[in-house]
């Protein structure tokens, strides 16, 4: 029985922002019902203990996020949520005291997706206010995420943006250092108990429109991660946001059968030989991180 360290169970394909680093989905706007969510948890229970409530879409847009967390707890899952944080004031009462909620990741660069001017200080402060209250009430782990903090080729505007956000965090937590002087790409630093700052290089989402490479390399898709989109499509990783590598649909077949199917098996066997058999994988720059 395959077990996955990371499982992406998308609860909505809708997002309230239009960030430059995240291409909008062309799929139908959908929200998973509580009943559908419960059935999908039953299907994946033998395969994972941890679920991430996104692929594309903003999880906090789901009006019944509290019920989804309750069902997750009832079925023995721990939940990670990655959010742009813009709806935290609206949804925080639905997130407090939820034992299933293990970790929240806040993409603080997401305010770039706002139309018009943005009160960056108000945005970041609302996120930090929630974090302080939530971590007092529970054992919640928090990751504050930003792109490219230590790159030399940032524009003055990007540097100013990052510094403004980091200064708010440094002041709020009374840090005696500048964050960008301590952090390195692909890693993070602990700023206080269970609260971390993480950064990475911005990456490009794979697309069939991109140029194809030689197909050599490795990926952990279907090896330590898998996902299910709102429409039920099973995908091998969190970067297949359009369901291009459609392994099957959870509404028609069992998840266990789908990941043992012919297409899934060929994908895994291919990467065992350091070969990308799927076209989308050959057009995925993220794969090159694994050599």
Order of alpha helices (4+ residues) and beta strands (2+ residues): beta-alpha-beta-alpha-beta-alpha-beta-alpha-beta-alpha-beta-beta-beta-beta-alpha-alpha-alpha
